[in-house]
């Protein structure tokens, strides 16, 4: 089911329009993920927002969502801080726990 449409005179593959229109947002998501390796970051084509999912033991359902990069990163840092604060009694939780164990 491959339909083609024209936008601005250019034919567009309707199955993959985000490849054309969201290339910059996808690059930004990759850049954020490289700078924050404890997170998986993606651009939501339908939501028009960035979504970040922790790759560390965080409360169930923890994620950051925002169309704004600074807001997204702020949410990510807040989740990290909250997870560290709640994991002080459990050394296996939080993104810093493994680093502390390896250096102990």
C-alpha positions, 0 to 999 in steps of 0.5 A: 500500500504505497501511495504517493502525493505531492507536497510543494511539487515534490512527490512524497511517499506517504508511508515514510513521510517522516524520513523527509520531514523529520530528519533534523528531529531524528538527528537531535534525538540521536545527539541527546541519546549520545550525551545521555547514554542511560536513556533511549531517545526518539522522535515521535512522528505522530506526537511531534515530540521527543520521548526518552525512556530510562535504560536504568532501574526507574519507577515503572512508567518513568519517561520524559516527553516534550517537543522542546529539547531543553524541557526534555533534558530537564525532565530526564535529569529530574527523573535521574535525581528522583531515582537516585534519591529513592535508591539510596537504600537499594544500591542496585537502583539508579544509573550511578549504582553500577559505577559506584559498585565498580569503583568501590 
